[in-house]
Amino acid sequence: MFQEKYHQIERMLRACTGEEDVLLTTGGDHADLASTVAFKLAKVEKRAPQKIAADIAGKLSGNPELGDVGVEATGPYVNFRFGPTLLSEAVREALEPGYGSLSRRSGRVVLEHTSANPNGPLHVGHIRNTVIGDTLARAFRKAGHPLEVQYYLNDMGRQIAIVSWGFDRLGLAREEGEKEDHYVARVYIAANREIEKNPEIVEEIDRLMQQVERGDAETVRKFRAAVSLCAEGIKATLAALNAHHDRFVWESDFVRIGDVDRIIEQVRRLPQAHEDETLWVDLSEQGFEKKYILRRSDGTSVYSTRDLAYHTWKGRNYDRMIDVLGADHKLIGAQLRATLELLGEQPPEIVFFEFVSLPEGSMSTRAGKFVSADELIEEVTAKAFEEVTVRRPELPEEERRSIANSVAIAAIRYDIVKVSPEKSTVFNWKEALDFERQSGPYIQYAHARACSILEKAGEFTPAYNYETEHEVALARHLARFPAVVEQTVEELRPHLLASYARELADLFNAFYHYDPVLKSEGETRNSRLALVDAVRNTLKESLETLGIDALRSM
């Protein structure tokens, strides 16, 4: 129902305005759906958007197709508000398994995220990339898009050459119980110390990089073995964070199959290309002062060259490609896009994010060492176990540990994703684990409360009559969920899902406080129980789209 009404309103707006792009968004307190199409038309018609919005609302308000939907202009916005019949229908829909899922779309999407260098474990700085990327992936699948999630393994860079040299020369054995990626990091750190003591080793590192580019079988094997070992540890961390990749793409494959050579030849034919000691592209017309170097003086390619080959391959095999990158990649990301456009290739959409940090002194770590994602997960899980034990001491230890693990991942993922990507954030485990504040565990607890109410109620015959302020507010918010999924995917803003889930938990807690459920009677009781069940289901669907377990008991 809701999806049909959503698209019906879109069609009516297109017919009324002549505009194809009339994306509807959730309208907050003022509306269930809203359109900003008046802003676009104002540039063409040279009229105030407020007047255009009023004209559109006037034309649509008398249309019988709208049915139980009110339309009005609020300033430059065209707002749509659902009536009682539609809200009752929305609650019915919110009871369906998979609520919020949209119709199957055409066009393949590829989303690349995390892609950290495989020379050590993921650290706290990488986690935001993982959480943003995985949440977007879940939203794309929820929105019906055929999707592949990729991790781009850099198995040719200087860092991997240093790791490979370290394995060959230092003889460091893996310690018992040592995780693969932590072992690789130990070798990498030790190798760098040797290089500091003896700078002549740099020549050996350069020679290894030349050999791997030429396809020397033994060097390639050693590089790949080191990267494969590290990748196993990284995959375990990703799994602990409830993040999944469909494919790990090897950077060296684009050298091996000739794609890098083909890109270099394409670049050489560009009028902006220059060859002196290096091959580089002049992107000054695109606003970049620095040379975009694609081949070193020794004839080897650089990361950017192989990245061009990777994105050209993606552009020819997928209809939409999305990268999640840290803010420190803004320059190279923009240069990549500009060069792909010069080559006539499809550029990626890039979600840039600012970094996540830890409050000073909040976690113990050896001086000079980063805090790994594994350490963070372990620390937050231990704190979660303490909290769960205080709250539910009667539960068996195994059950408390299972709940604590889910609560810890909820705390980490939600605290990171709730902030829009362009804003930096500080992860504070005390706030993230607070069951009473607007945290991941707070939303999980709202879901567990809904489950508890339904369990106490037993069987009932659903009814759908909503009149009180809190009933209506909750029903309206339930109706918006499919639109939030759509908006998250269109705008690549996963924090919208986080905000929606928190607001749903807030509204449910207010409803539970002011409108008795189990103590009410007759149709009122059945209607409120149906509303609680719809909240339970929608919280479950929204939590799962955020990569968080919907716990039935906490």
C-alpha positions in Angstrom: 0.0 0.0 0.0 2.5 2.6 1.1 4.9 1.9 -1.7 2.0 2.2 -4.2 0.9 5.5 -2.7 4.5 6.8 -2.6 4.9 6.1 -6.3 1.4 7.4 -7.1 2.2 10.7 -5.5 5.5 10.8 -7.5 3.6 10.2 -10.7 1.1 12.9 -9.9 3.9 15.4 -9.1 5.6 14.6 -12.5 2.3 15.1 -14.4 1.6 18.3 -12.5 5.1 19.9 -12.9 6.6 18.2 -16.0 9.7 17.4 -13.9 11.1 13.8 -13.9 13.1 14.3 -10.7 10.6 14.7 -7.9 12.1 12.7 -5.2 9.9 12.5 -2.1 11.5 12.6 1.4 10.1 12.0 4.8 8.7 15.3 6.0 9.4 15.2 9.8 6.8 16.8 12.1 5.1 18.7 9.3 4.4 15.9 6.8 4.6 12.2 6.1 6.1 12.9 2.7 7.5 16.2 1.2 8.8 17.4 -2.2 11.3 20.2 -2.9 10.4 20.3 -6.6 9.4 24.0 -6.3 13.1 24.9 -5.7 14.0 23.4 -9.1 11.1 25.0 -10.9 11.9 28.4 -9.4 15.1 28.5 -11.4 13.3 27.9 -14.7 10.1 29.9 -14.0 11.9 32.8 -12.3 9.2 32.8 -9.6 9.4 32.4 -5.8 9.4 28.7 -4.8 6.7 29.5 -2.2 4.3 30.5 -4.9 5.1 27.5 -7.1 4.6 25.2 -4.1 1.2 26.8 -3.4 0.2 26.4 -7.1 1.2 22.7 -7.1 -0.7 22.0 -3.8 -3.8 23.8 -5.2 -3.8 21.7 -8.4 -3.3 18.4 -6.5 -5.7 19.0 -3.6 -8.8 18.4 -5.7 -7.5 15.2 -7.3 -9.6 12.2 -6.1 -6.6 9.9 -6.8 -5.0 11.2 -3.6 -7.7 9.6 -1.5 -7.0 9.8 2.2 -3.9 12.0 1.7 -4.0 15.7 2.5 -1.7 18.1 0.5 -0.6 21.6 1.4 2.2 24.0 0.8 4.4 24.9 3.7 6.7 27.7 2.4 8.6 26.2 -0.6 7.7 22.6 0.3 4.8 20.5 -1.0 3.7 18.4 2.0 1.6 15.3 2.0 -0.1 14.0 5.2 -1.9 10.6 5.6 -5.4 10.4 6.9 -6.8 7.8 9.4 -7.6 5.1 6.7 -4.1 5.2 5.3 -2.5 5.1 8.7 -4.6 2.0 9.7 -3.4 0.4 6.4 0.2 1.4 7.2 0.0 -0.4 10.5 -1.3 -3.5 8.7 1.6 -3.3 6.3 4.1 -2.8 9.1 3.1 -6.2 10.5 4.2 -8.0 7.3 7.6 -9.9 7.4 10.2 -7.9 5.5 8.3 -4.6 5.9 10.1 -1.7 4.2 11.4 -3.9 1.4 10.9 -2.2 -2.0 10.3 -3.8 -5.4 13.1 -5.5 -7.3 15.1 -2.9 -9.3 16.9 -3.3 -12.5 20.6 -2.3 -12.8 23.5 -3.8 -10.9 25.2 -1.8 -8.1 28.7 -2.3 -6.9 29.7 -0.9 -3.5 33.3 -0.9 -2.3 34.1 -0.3 1.3 36.8 -0.7 4.0 39.6 -1.8 1.6 42.2 -1.1 4.2 45.8 -2.0 3.3 46.5 -5.7 4.3 49.6 -5.0 6.4 47.9 -5.3 9.8 44.5 -5.4 11.5 41.7 -3.0 11.0 41.9 -0.2 13.5 39.4 2.2 15.0 39.9 4.6 12.1 38.7 1.9 9.6 35.6 1.0 11.5 33.5 4.0 10.3 34.3 3.0 6.7 33.0 -0.5 7.5 29.9 0.5 9.3 28.9 3.2 6.7 29.6 0.8 3.8 27.8 -2.2 5.3 24.8 -0.2 6.4 24.5 1.2 2.8 24.8 -2.3 1.4 22.0 -3.5 3.6 19.8 -0.5 2.6 20.4 -1.1 -1.1 19.3 -4.7 -0.7 16.3 -3.6 1.3 15.5 -1.2 -1.5 15.5 -4.1 -4.1 18.8 -3.3 -5.8 20.9 -6.2 -7.2 24.2 -5.5 -5.3 27.7 -6.8 -5.0 29.9 -5.6 -2.1 33.7 -5.6 -2.8 36.9 -5.2 -0.8 39.8 -4.0 -2.9 43.0 -5.7 -1.8 46.1 -3.7 -2.3 48.6 -6.5 -2.8 51.3 -4.5 -4.8 52.1 -1.5 -2.8 55.3 -0.6 -0.9 53.8 -1.7 2.4 53.2 -5.2 1.1 56.7 -5.3 -0.3 58.0 -4.4 3.2 55.9 -7.2 4.7 57.1 -9.7 2.2 60.7 -8.7 2.8 60.1 -9.1 6.5 58.8 -12.6 6.2 61.8 -13.6 4.0 64.5 -12.0 6.1 63.5 -11.7 9.8 62.3 -15.2 10.6 59.6 -14.1 13.0 57.4 -17.0 13.9 53.7 -16.6 14.6 52.9 -16.9 18.3 50.4 -19.4 19.6 46.9 -17.9 19.4 48.1 -14.8 17.5 45.5 -13.6 15.0 46.8 -13.5 11.4 46.5 -9.8 10.8 48.2 -9.0 14.1 51.1 -11.3 13.1 51.5 -9.5 9.8 51.5 -6.2 11.6 54.3 -7.4 13.9 56.4 -8.4 10.9 55.7 -5.1 9.2 56.7 -3.0 12.2 59.9 -5.1 12.7 60.8 -4.7 9.0 60.4 -0.9 9.2 62.7 -0.8 12.2 65.3 -2.7 10.2 64.9 -0.2 7.3 65.4 2.7 9.7 68.7 1.1 10.9 69.8 0.3 7.3 68.4 2.6 4.6 70.0 0.4 1.9 67.2 -2.1 2.4 65.0 0.4 0.5 66.7 -0.7 -2.8 65.7 -4.3 -2.1 62.1 -3.1 -1.5 62.1 -1.2 -4.8 63.4 -4.3 -6.6 60.6 -6.4 -5.1 58.0 -3.9 -6.4 59.6 -4.0 -9.9 59.6 -7.8 -9.8 55.9 -8.1 -8.8 54.9 -5.7 -11.6 56.8 -7.8 -14.1 54.9 -10.8 -12.9 57.8 -12.7 -11.4 56.1 -15.8 -10.2 58.0 -16.3 -6.9 57.6 -12.7 -5.9 53.9 -12.6 -6.8 53.4 -15.8 -4.8 55.1 -14.4 -1.7 53.2 -11.1 -1.9 49.9 -12.9 -2.3 50.7 -15.3 0.6 51.3 -12.4 3.0 48.2 -10.6 1.9 46.0 -13.7 2.1 47.2 -14.3 5.6 46.3 -10.8 6.7 43.0 -10.9 4.9 41.9 -13.9 7.0 42.3 -11.9 10.1 40.5 -8.9 8.6 37.6 -11.1 7.5 37.2 -12.3 11.1 37.0 -8.7 12.4 34.5 -7.8 9.7 32.4 -10.9 10.7 32.5 -9.8 14.3 31.1 -6.4 13.2 28.3 -8.1 11.2 29.8 -6.9 8.0 30.1 -9.0 4.8 31.8 -8.7 1.5 30.7 -10.7 -1.6 34.1 -10.4 -3.3 37.7 -9.6 -2.5 39.3 -8.1 -5.6 43.1 -8.3 -6.0 44.8 -5.2 -7.3 47.5 -7.3 -9.0 44.9 -9.0 -11.2 44.5 -5.8 -13.2 48.3 -5.9 -14.0 48.2 -9.6 -14.8 45.3 -9.4 -17.2 46.7 -6.3 -19.0 44.1 -3.8 -17.9 46.8 -1.5 -16.4 48.8 -1.5 -19.7 45.6 -0.6 -21.6 44.8 2.2 -19.2 48.3 3.6 -19.6 47.9 3.5 -23.4 44.5 5.3 -23.2 46.0 8.0 -20.9 49.0 8.5 -23.2 46.6 9.5 -26.0 45.0 12.2 -23.9 45.9 15.8 -24.7 46.4 16.4 -21.0 49.0 13.6 -20.7 52.7 14.3 -20.3 55.7 12.0 -20.5 59.1 13.1 -19.1 60.7 10.9 -16.4 57.2 9.9 -15.4 53.8 9.7 -17.0 51.4 12.2 -15.6 48.1 13.9 -16.4 47.6 17.7 -16.2 44.3 18.2 -14.4 44.7 22.0 -13.9 41.6 22.7 -16.0 39.7 20.6 -13.6 41.1 22.6 -10.7 44.0 20.4 -9.5 47.5 21.9 -9.2 49.3 18.7 -8.5 50.5 16.3 -11.2 48.4 13.1 -11.4 51.3 10.6 -11.7 50.4 7.2 -13.2 53.9 5.7 -13.9 57.1 6.1 -12.0 60.5 6.9 -13.5 61.5 3.2 -13.1 58.6 2.2 -15.4 56.3 0.8 -12.6 52.7 1.8 -12.2 51.4 3.5 -9.1 48.3 2.8 -7.0 46.3 5.5 -9.0 47.0 3.7 -12.3 45.7 0.4 -11.0 42.7 2.2 -9.3 41.8 3.6 -12.8 41.9 0.1 -14.2 39.7 -1.2 -11.4 37.1 1.5 -11.8 37.1 1.2 -15.6 36.3 -2.5 -15.1 33.6 -1.7 -12.5 32.1 0.9 -14.8 31.7 -1.6 -17.6 30.3 -4.3 -15.5 27.9 -2.4 -13.2 25.3 0.3 -13.7 26.1 2.2 -10.5 29.3 2.2 -8.5 29.8 3.6 -5.0 33.0 4.0 -3.0 33.2 4.7 0.7 36.4 6.7 1.4 38.0 8.6 4.3 38.3 12.4 4.1 42.0 12.0 3.5 41.2 10.5 0.1 39.3 13.6 -1.2 42.1 14.7 -3.5 42.9 11.4 -5.0 39.2 10.5 -5.2 38.5 13.8 -7.1 41.5 13.2 -9.4 40.3 9.7 -10.1 36.8 10.9 -11.1 38.3 13.7 -13.3 40.6 11.3 -15.1 37.9 8.8 -15.7 35.7 11.5 -17.2 38.6 12.6 -19.5 38.8 8.9 -20.6 35.1 8.8 -21.3 34.5 6.3 -18.5 31.9 6.2 -15.7 33.1 7.9 -12.5 32.1 6.4 -9.1 29.9 8.1 -6.6 32.0 8.6 -3.5 30.8 8.8 0.1 33.5 10.7 2.0 33.5 10.4 5.8 35.4 12.2 8.5 37.1 10.2 11.1 36.1 8.5 14.3 38.4 8.8 17.3 38.4 7.7 21.0 38.4 10.0 24.0 41.9 10.3 25.5 42.4 7.7 28.1 39.2 5.8 27.5 41.0 2.7 26.5 44.3 1.4 27.6 46.8 0.7 24.8 50.6 0.6 24.6 52.2 3.9 23.9 52.6 4.6 20.2 50.3 1.9 19.1 46.9 2.3 17.4 43.8 0.8 19.0 42.8 -2.2 16.8 39.1 -2.9 16.0 39.6 -6.2 17.7 40.7 -4.5 21.0 37.8 -2.1 20.8 35.3 -4.9 20.3 36.8 -6.9 23.1 36.8 -3.9 25.5 33.2 -2.8 24.7 32.0 -6.5 24.9 33.5 -6.8 28.4 31.8 -3.5 29.5 28.5 -4.8 28.0 28.8 -8.0 29.9 29.2 -6.1 33.2 26.1 -4.1 32.3 24.0 -7.1 31.3 25.1 -8.9 34.5 23.9 -6.0 36.7 20.6 -5.9 34.9 19.9 -9.7 34.5 22.0 -11.5 37.1 19.6 -14.5 37.0 20.5 -15.4 33.4 23.0 -18.2 32.8 26.5 -16.9 32.0 26.4 -18.2 28.4 23.1 -16.2 27.7 24.5 -13.1 29.3 27.7 -13.3 27.1 25.6 -13.8 24.0 23.4 -10.7 24.8 26.6 -8.7 25.7 28.1 -9.5 22.3 25.1 -8.3 20.5 24.8 -5.2 22.7 28.5 -4.4 22.1 28.2 -4.5 18.3 25.0 -2.5 18.5 26.7 0.1 20.6 29.7 0.4 18.2 27.8 0.3 14.9 25.0 2.7 16.0 27.2 5.2 17.7 29.3 5.5 14.5 26.5 5.4 11.9 24.1 7.9 13.7 26.4 10.8 12.8 26.2 12.0 9.1 29.4 10.9 7.3 30.7 14.5 6.7 31.0 15.1 10.5 33.7 13.8 12.6 32.7 11.8 15.7 34.2 10.5 19.0 33.3 7.0 20.1 32.6 7.0 23.9 31.8 3.6 25.1 29.9 4.9 28.2 27.4 6.8 26.1 27.3 4.1 23.4 26.3 1.4 26.0 23.8 3.5 27.9 20.4 1.7 27.8 18.6 4.9 28.8 20.1 7.2 26.2 19.5 7.2 22.5 22.0 4.5 21.7 22.0 1.2 19.8 21.2 -0.8 23.0 18.4 1.7 23.8 16.7 0.8 20.5 17.4 -3.0 21.1 15.7 -2.5 24.5 12.6 -1.0 22.9 12.3 -4.0 20.6 12.7 -6.4 23.6 10.0 -4.4 25.5 7.6 -4.8 22.5 8.3 -8.5 22.5 7.7 -8.7 26.3 4.3 -6.9 26.0 3.2 -9.2 23.2 4.3 -12.3 25.2 2.3 -11.2 28.2 -0.8 -10.3 26.1 -1.1 -13.8 24.5 -3.4 -14.2 21.5 -5.5 -11.3 20.3 -7.6 -10.3 17.2 -5.9 -7.3 15.6 -7.8 -4.0 15.2 -6.7 -0.7 13.7 -8.4 2.2 15.3 -6.1 5.0 16.3 -7.2 8.3 17.9 -4.9 9.4 20.7 -1.9 11.7 20.1 0.7 9.0 20.7 -1.1 6.3 18.7 -1.3 8.6 15.7 2.3 9.7 16.0 3.5 6.1 16.2 1.3 5.0 13.2 2.6 7.9 11.1 6.2 7.1 11.9 5.6 3.4 11.0 4.3 4.5 7.6 7.5 6.4 6.8 9.9 3.5 7.0 9.8 2.5 3.3 10.4 6.1 2.3 13.4 6.3 4.7 14.9 3.2 3.0 14.4 4.8 -0.4 15.9 8.2 0.8 18.9 6.5 2.4 19.8 4.8 -0.9 19.1 7.8 -3.1 21.1 10.2 -1.0 23.7 7.7 0.3 23.1 8.9 3.9 22.9 5.9 6.2 22.5 8.1 9.3 18.9 8.6 8.2 18.1 5.0 9.0 19.8 5.4 12.4 17.7 8.5 13.2 14.5 6.8 12.1 15.1 3.8 14.4 15.9 6.0 17.4 12.8 8.2 16.7 10.6 5.0 16.5 12.0 3.8 19.8 11.3 7.3 21.3 7.7 7.4 20.1 7.1 3.8 21.2 8.4 4.6 24.7 6.1 7.7 24.9 3.1 5.7 23.7 3.8 2.9 26.2 4.1 5.5 29.0 0.9 7.4 28.2 -1.4 4.9 26.6 -2.0 1.6 28.6 -1.8 -1.4 26.5 -2.3 -4.6 28.6 -4.8 -2.8 30.9 -6.9 -1.4 28.1 -10.0 -3.4 26.9 -11.9 -4.4 23.7 -11.1 -2.8 20.4 -8.7 -0.3 22.1 -6.6 -3.1 23.5 -6.5 -5.0 20.2 -5.6 -1.9 18.3 -2.8 -1.0 20.7 -1.5 -4.6 20.6 -1.5 -4.5 16.8 0.5 -1.2 17.0 3.0 -2.8 19.4 3.4 -5.7 17.1 3.9 -3.4 14.1 6.5 -1.5 16.1 8.3 -4.8 17.0 8.4 -5.8 13.4 9.6 -2.4 12.1 12.2 -2.1 14.8 13.4 -5.6 13.8 13.6 -4.6 10.1 15.3 -1.3 10.8 17.8 -2.8 13.3 18.7 -5.5 10.8 19.2 -3.0 8.1 21.6 -1.2 10.5 23.5 -4.5 11.0 22.3 -4.8 14.6 20.7 -7.9 16.3 17.0 -7.4 17.2 17.1 -9.1 20.7 13.9 -10.5 22.2 15.2 -10.3 25.7 17.8 -8.1 27.4 
